[in-house]
Amino acid sequence: MQFTVVASIETLVGPVIVAKGSGGSDAFLLWLVFATLIVIGVSTLLQTVRLGPIGTGAPFPMYMSFAAIPFCIMALVDGGPATMMALVLVSAAFQIIFSRWLFYIRRIITPTVYGTVMMLIAFSLISVMSGLMIEAPMSSPWSAPVAALATLAVIVAITLRGSDALRLWAPLCGIAAGCAAAVIMGIYDFGIVAQASWVGVPPDAWPLLVNGLDFGASFWSLVPVFLFLSVIISLQTGGTFISLHQSSWRQVRAVDFREVQRSISTAGAGNLIAGLAGAAPNIGALTMVSFVQITGVASRKIGYWVAGAFIALAFLPKLSGLFAGIPGPVMTGFIVAVAAVMFSEGARTVVQDGLDRRKVVIVGVSVLVGAAFEFRLLPLPELHSVYESLLKSGIVAGGLTAIVLNLFMNLTAPRRMRFRSALDVEALPDLNAFISKFTERQGWGSEMTDRVSAAAEETLLTLVQGLGENDRDKWRMLVLASRDGPVAVLEFIGAASAENLEDRIRQLQEQAVEAPAWPEFSIRLLTHYSSSVRHQRYHDADVITIRIDPPVAR
């Protein structure tokens, strides 16, 4: 219940912003809140269970994506609820497909691209504020600024100076302070709360039955935008699940990207339900990561209780009315706080990926292009509706710029050398010849050649050891060799192993030094010759990336 109360603030504020930002009626707002709670409860349940391809088996609650707010407002303004439902369904289906593509797009959608998109989402949220500030009748010109500043000031103060536990409650405290200021200034409308019943469902009928699905001109013009949104939601959900995975175990474990793929595809299944219910798309709740870190509780039972609590809250219209009555200026203060966090998270993601001159240019150009299109700083000629919808979204314009620049970097980079063979020990002589050719082309001496060859040999032996006797005839191996300055980088792409190599290396490093068994001996030699080993496990194949530093001059 503690987590549900905290998470419900962010959950319920989202549909309020969407409904008010698009000029929707109070009846539509109440249905949107009701549908959002139901969908989030069901989606959380799907993530918690583990049935076939559905579920992660982890307490992974969902909530409405703030990245989806500007997209959903655009769909409601241009086409109405029927158009938004159709677009959410299409984006959810694409999200399920996208989860299978993680292996193939790992070089295109990099942390630099993702971080840039996060910063652009902050700009897009800020652009919603002007309409919310004048949404309610003002008794004084100071009414809106006071309510917005009260909300923002309390959130920022608790975030900066509050304890870890108190910071979880910062959004609730900020909105409560803003609503108190709104009551004092006379701009809080209690009419919706007074009219709502204590228990029940919204009086308006299910939008799918009333409006159906609209696949008209507005739908087709916004399809590219929502496909891009599904990529953003997939990356956010996958990143949140990785953070939750790393926080949920007492011992450090390498990330299993097969589980990340499951989390994204399950979120896509939940968003299919959101599309049918008339709600906005959902992502994994980042608040759960903080909750696990503070409480030390990561039991799957938490997920079941949270799912049940969200569904139960949906049938309390008084609660929905309480949030529906929150004035636009209070929402504005909350948006500023959320946008600031999203911008800083995006910047941190970019920095953690390692900044160099090229990445600085990609990020700088993409953010400025996105901001220019978001705030209409560039005059555009008359365009087809599809292109116009793409360019009037700063997220899409800037995100596509980052992807195109990243693709340009990949296409113009020195071509990586490739080696293909059966995944077998007999391929070792050919592999050594390939490594010698690679190091000779880079102009490296015999010492570096020996180090790279030794690392490649031990990696091959380790991969072969992980195969069963019946598997060795059907698996093949691809080795990609490149350089990163003075460092050699080898990627081994092959069979899905039963154990993560990173975890095995970590276990051996924690054990007492003793004469290792033969399978462990190869792993110890691999760690000796390489500076880092990264093992990414996907449904399609495993990718082991090895970096080998040059020998130290004596």
BELZILIN-V858329 format. One line per field, one symbol per residue. ss: DSSP state (@ for helix, = for strand, . for the rest). phi: phi as a letter, one per 40 degrees, with the letter a starting at -180 (. if undefined). burial: # if it has 9 or more other ideal C-beta (glycine too) atoms within 8 Angstrom, else .. A space follows every 10 residues. Layout:
ss->???
phi->???
burial->???
//
This chain:
ss->.@@@@@@@@@ @@@@@@@@@@ @....@@@@@ @@@@@@@@@@ @@@@@@@@.. =..=...... .===.@@@@@ @@@@@@@@.. @@@@@@@@@@ @@@@@@@@@@ .......... @@@@@@@@@@ @@@@@@@.@@ @@@....... ..@@@@@@@@ @@@@@@@@@@ @..@@@@..@ @@@@@@@@@@ @@@@@..... @@@@@..... ......@@@@ @.....@@@@ @@@@@@@@@@ @@@@@@@@@@ @@@@@@@@.. ......@@@@ @@@@@@@@@@ @@@@@@@... .===..@@@@ @@@@@....@ @@@@@@@@@@ @@@@..@@@@ @@@@...@@@ @@@@@@@@@@ @@@@@@@@@@ @@....@@@@ @@@@@@@@@@ @@@@...... ....@@@@@@ @..@@@@@@@ @@@@@@@@@@ @@....==== ==..@@@@@@ @@@@@@@@@@ @@...@@@@@ @@@@@@@@@@ @@@@@..... .....===== ====..==== ====...... @@@@@@@@@@ .......@@@ @@@@@@@@@. .======... .=======.. ....
phi->.ccccccccc cccdcccccc ccgccccccc cccdcccccc ccccccccca bgcbgbgbcb cbacccccdc ccccccccbg dccccccccc cccccccdcc cdccbccccc dccccccccc cccccccccc cccbcbcbca ccdcdccccc cccccccccc bccdcccccd cccccccccc cccccgbcbc ccccccccbi bdcccddccc bgbbbccccc cbddcccccc cccccccccc ccccccccbc bcbccccccc cccccccccc cccccccgbc cbbccccccc cccccgbbcc ddccccdccc cccccbddcd cccccccddc cccccdcccc cccccccccc cccgcbcccc cccccccccc ccccbfcbcb ccbcdccccc ccbccccccc cccccccdcc cccdcccbbb accacccccc cccccccccc ccgccccccc cccccccccc cccccccccc cccbcbbbbb babbgcccbb bbbaccccbc cccccccccc cccacccdcc cccccccccb cabbbbbbcc abbbbbbbcc cccc
burial->..######## ########## ##.#..#### ########## #########. ...###.### ########## ######.##. ########## ######.### .##..#.### ########## #########. ######.#.. ..##.##### #########. .#...##### ########## ##..#.##.. .##..#.... .#.#..##.. #.##...### ########## ########## #######.#. ..######## ########## ########## #####.#### ####...#.# .######### #.######## ########## ########## .##.###### ..#.....## ###.###.## #####..... ....##.### #.######## ###.###.## ......#.#. ###...##.# ##.####### ...#...##. ########## ####.##... ##..#.#### ###...#### #####.#..# ######.#.. .....#...# #######.## ..#.####.. ########.# ....
//
